[in-house]
């Protein structure tokens, strides 16, 4: 679907040559990001898809674009943005499909995430265009091959050893499982436990493939409390102030299996590789349950768009879309995604929190891990 653009190749060659020829052996810490709309920074803008955030009021609080939409599915920075910034990233990892990708990509890395995508290849098919997690890793493989060719094996290996890899996927897979069956999609629902095991098994395959391609520092985010997002609450007609117990139960079951899998991977892969389980579920749930203590005024309603279908959050001039006055007081930006204010809190806990937030070490410790 995508090719390495000519400007990218030429500028990549120049910077890699400079890096290799420097007397200092120091190489930058790059960030490689995979997943869905929670961390997409504009890849879907280049696809024929119903899943886009390329119009106002998306990005209204994104300082770096002057409040213009960038393809991020929130009002400002997403979690990956905040983490990268806190770790000294000079510029955000650009979307893989961006035609303006330049030599800066070596310092910042690449973002392969795609809204509406999932761990399963067919997740998100309703939205038409999207890049499944497996395909995202294939795009990384192409990027890696170019870096390896120009940089040489030794320097490229060191470069990837220092890089931080983040995967945030699985939410859409679970949401589709929870959604009413659509016979014309040709799908059959199977036992929840079997579904969870299948999801973990597929993700394990993807993580091992990334590791084989040189990823050594890997953050794997679990799935947040989907039963509390406006979409899921509307789906089940959940009363005001409550979350869907069934949706959260399914998500928690998956997260427990995911955490056990991460533990096993760390045992299998040895000290050369480190996988970190990011417990976003507990962090976001705590924010929702104690929202006033975190400075929020509304824990469950979307700031932008409605609480019921069609959940529109594009074109605030349209009478079907609304926008709250103070985004910092809302937990949810739209029917699916958190506000920047929540992203900042979650990122902070994952960066510097204890083992309840991230295990076996937090992200800052992983970043410094040798």
QUIMOCOR-V384182 format. One record per residue. N is the residue number from 1. RES is the residue in three letters. D_CENTER is the distance of its C-alpha to the mean C-alpha in whole Angstrom. Layout:
n={N	N}
res={RES	RES}
d_center={D_CENTER	D_CENTER}
//
This chain:
n={1	2	3	4	5	6	7	8	9	10	11	12	13	14	15	16	17	18	19	20	21	22	23	24	25	26	27	28	29	30	31	32	33	34	35	36	37	38	39	40	41	42	43	44	45	46	47	48	49	50	51	52	53	54	55	56	57	58	59	60	61	62	63	64	65	66	67	68	69	70	71	72	73	74	75	76	77	78	79	80	81	82	83	84	85	86	87	88	89	90	91	92	93	94	95	96	97	98	99	100	101	102	103	104	105	106	107	108	109	110	111	112	113	114	115	116	117	118	119	120	121	122	123	124	125	126	127	128	129	130	131	132	133	134	135	136	137	138	139	140	141	142	143	144	145	146	147	148	149	150	151	152	153	154	155	156	157	158	159	160	161	162	163	164	165	166	167	168	169	170	171	172	173	174	175	176	177	178	179	180	181	182	183	184	185	186	187	188	189	190	191	192	193	194	195	196	197	198	199	200	201	202	203	204	205	206	207	208	209	210	211	212	213	214	215	216	217	218	219	220	221	222	223	224	225	226	227	228	229	230	231	232	233	234	235	236	237	238	239	240	241	242	243	244	245	246	247	248	249	250	251	252	253	254	255	256	257	258	259	260	261	262	263	264	265	266	267	268	269	270	271	272	273	274	275	276	277	278	279	280	281	282	283	284	285	286	287	288	289	290	291	292	293	294	295	296	297	298	299	300	301	302	303	304	305	306	307	308	309	310	311	312	313	314	315	316	317	318	319	320	321	322	323	324	325	326	327	328	329	330	331	332	333	334	335	336	337	338	339	340	341	342	343	344	345	346	347	348	349	350	351	352	353	354	355	356	357	358	359	360	361	362	363	364	365	366	367	368	369	370}
res={UNK	UNK	UNK	UNK	UNK	UNK	UNK	UNK	UNK	UNK	UNK	UNK	UNK	UNK	UNK	UNK	UNK	UNK	UNK	UNK	UNK	UNK	UNK	UNK	UNK	UNK	UNK	UNK	UNK	UNK	UNK	UNK	UNK	UNK	UNK	UNK	UNK	UNK	UNK	UNK	UNK	UNK	UNK	UNK	UNK	UNK	UNK	UNK	UNK	UNK	UNK	UNK	UNK	UNK	UNK	UNK	UNK	UNK	UNK	UNK	UNK	UNK	UNK	UNK	UNK	UNK	UNK	UNK	UNK	UNK	UNK	UNK	UNK	UNK	UNK	UNK	UNK	UNK	UNK	UNK	UNK	UNK	UNK	UNK	UNK	UNK	UNK	UNK	UNK	UNK	UNK	UNK	UNK	UNK	UNK	UNK	UNK	UNK	UNK	UNK	UNK	UNK	UNK	UNK	UNK	UNK	UNK	UNK	UNK	UNK	UNK	UNK	UNK	UNK	UNK	UNK	UNK	UNK	UNK	UNK	UNK	UNK	UNK	UNK	UNK	UNK	UNK	UNK	UNK	UNK	UNK	UNK	UNK	UNK	UNK	UNK	UNK	UNK	UNK	UNK	UNK	UNK	UNK	UNK	UNK	UNK	UNK	UNK	UNK	UNK	UNK	UNK	UNK	UNK	UNK	UNK	UNK	UNK	UNK	UNK	UNK	UNK	UNK	UNK	UNK	UNK	UNK	UNK	UNK	UNK	UNK	UNK	UNK	UNK	UNK	UNK	UNK	UNK	UNK	UNK	UNK	UNK	UNK	UNK	UNK	UNK	UNK	UNK	UNK	UNK	UNK	UNK	UNK	UNK	UNK	UNK	UNK	UNK	UNK	UNK	UNK	UNK	UNK	UNK	UNK	UNK	UNK	UNK	UNK	UNK	UNK	UNK	UNK	UNK	UNK	UNK	UNK	UNK	UNK	UNK	UNK	UNK	UNK	UNK	UNK	UNK	UNK	UNK	UNK	UNK	UNK	UNK	UNK	UNK	UNK	UNK	UNK	UNK	UNK	UNK	UNK	UNK	UNK	UNK	UNK	UNK	UNK	UNK	UNK	UNK	UNK	UNK	UNK	UNK	UNK	UNK	UNK	UNK	UNK	UNK	UNK	UNK	UNK	UNK	UNK	UNK	UNK	UNK	UNK	UNK	UNK	UNK	UNK	UNK	UNK	UNK	UNK	UNK	UNK	UNK	UNK	UNK	UNK	UNK	UNK	UNK	UNK	UNK	UNK	UNK	UNK	UNK	UNK	UNK	UNK	UNK	UNK	UNK	UNK	UNK	UNK	UNK	UNK	UNK	UNK	UNK	UNK	UNK	UNK	UNK	UNK	UNK	UNK	UNK	UNK	UNK	UNK	UNK	UNK	UNK	UNK	UNK	UNK	UNK	UNK	UNK	UNK	UNK	UNK	UNK	UNK	UNK	UNK	UNK	UNK	UNK	UNK	UNK	UNK	UNK	UNK	UNK	UNK	UNK	UNK	UNK	UNK	UNK	UNK	UNK	UNK	UNK	UNK	UNK	UNK	UNK	UNK	UNK	UNK	UNK	UNK	UNK	UNK	UNK	UNK	UNK	UNK	UNK	UNK	UNK}
d_center={21	20	22	22	24	27	27	24	26	29	27	25	29	30	28	27	31	31	29	31	34	34	36	33	31	28	25	22	19	16	12	11	7	6	4	5	6	4	3	6	9	12	12	13	16	18	18	20	18	18	15	15	15	17	20	21	20	17	16	20	19	17	20	19	20	23	21	20	17	15	13	11	11	12	15	14	12	8	8	7	10	12	12	13	15	17	17	19	17	19	17	14	12	13	12	14	16	17	21	22	20	22	23	21	18	20	20	16	14	13	9	9	6	8	9	11	10	11	12	15	16	18	15	15	19	20	18	19	17	14	13	12	11	14	15	12	14	17	16	15	19	20	19	20	23	24	24	26	28	29	28	30	29	30	28	25	25	25	22	20	21	20	16	13	11	7	6	4	6	10	10	11	14	15	16	18	20	20	21	25	26	27	30	29	26	28	26	27	26	27	27	24	24	24	21	19	21	20	17	17	19	17	14	17	18	15	15	18	18	16	18	21	20	20	17	18	16	13	10	9	8	10	10	12	15	15	19	19	16	19	19	19	22	24	23	26	28	27	29	28	27	26	23	23	24	24	20	19	22	20	17	18	20	17	16	19	19	16	17	21	19	17	21	23	21	21	25	25	24	26	25	24	21	19	16	15	14	12	13	11	14	17	16	15	18	20	19	20	23	24	23	26	26	23	25	23	26	24	22	21	22	20	21	20	22	24	23	25	24	24	21	22	20	21	24	26	29	29	31	28	25	26	24	25	27	25	21	21	23	20	18	16	16	16	17	13	11	12	14	14	16	14	11	14	16	13	12	16	16	14	15	19	19	21	21	20	17	16	18	20	19	17	15	18	20	18	18	21	22	25}
//
